[in-house]
């Protein structure tokens, strides 16, 4: 029977309940239960003792912050699609691996593109504004007709992973 210390994981934002439950099972996890952005001072204090930092895209993990990391910090596992908010070179110089969740938002982003397309074509924002302002007087045959999309051709600028997902 081993008596290994569980890795100390510092999570900067609230994650889905199932993820947080699993984190507690596997790690000595410090969760962000109130889901308020962590201050710079809180991040500095956390990386002095954490083995793993789990930031999101809203956390700025720059060279100055990474310089404060204790020697035990070996992983920055960003809960984000990209890593623009992390100084990868500074992390590498300290022997810290940086990971992210690539492609995790591809389908969701494509869904939002379709949502925006439908909302613009059908004038949804204008209709919602009428309702909020209590100016909706009931249905009329020509009110907010917008444009139908049936039979139209859709041009997609860029056929990367999101453009392909929109096309599907």
MOMO-V724817 format. One record per pair of residues at least 12 apart in sequence whose ideal C-beta (glycine too) atoms are under 8 Angstrom apart, sorted by the first residue. I is the first residue (numbers start at 1). J is the second residue. Records with the same first field share a line. If there is no record, write none. Layout:
I: J / J
//
This chain:
5: 28
6: 26 / 27 / 28
7: 27 / 28 / 51 / 52
8: 27 / 28 / 29 / 30 / 49 / 50 / 51 / 52 / 72
9: 23 / 27 / 28 / 29 / 30 / 50 / 51 / 52 / 53 / 54
10: 29 / 30 / 46 / 47 / 50 / 52 / 53 / 54
11: 23 / 29 / 30 / 31 / 32 / 54
12: 32 / 37 / 38 / 43 / 53 / 54 / 55 / 56 / 59
13: 32 / 35 / 37 / 55 / 56 / 58 / 59 / 79
14: 31 / 32 / 33 / 34 / 35
15: 31 / 54 / 79
27: 52
30: 46 / 50
37: 58 / 59
38: 59
40: 65
43: 55 / 59 / 61 / 65
44: 65 / 68
47: 65 / 66 / 68 / 69 / 70 / 73
48: 68 / 69 / 70
49: 70 / 72
50: 70 / 72 / 73
51: 72 / 73 / 74 / 75
52: 73 / 74 / 75 / 76 / 77
53: 73 / 75 / 76 / 77
54: 76 / 77 / 78 / 79
55: 76 / 78 / 79 / 80 / 85 / 86
56: 78 / 79 / 80
57: 78 / 80 / 81 / 82 / 84 / 85
58: 85
59: 85
60: 85
61: 76 / 78 / 85 / 86 / 87 / 91
62: 87 / 90
63: 87 / 89 / 90
66: 87 / 90 / 91 / 94 / 96
67: 90 / 94
69: 94 / 96
73: 94 / 96
74: 95 / 96 / 97
75: 96 / 97 / 98 / 99
76: 91 / 96 / 97 / 98 / 99
77: 99 / 100
78: 98 / 99 / 100 / 101
79: 101
80: 100 / 101
81: 100 / 101 / 102 / 103 / 104 / 105
82: 100
83: 98 / 100
86: 98
103: 161
106: 161 / 162 / 165
107: 165
109: 162 / 165
110: 162 / 165 / 166 / 168
113: 162 / 166
114: 166
117: 149 / 154
118: 149
121: 146 / 147 / 148 / 149
122: 144 / 146 / 147
123: 144 / 145 / 146
126: 144
127: 144
130: 144
//
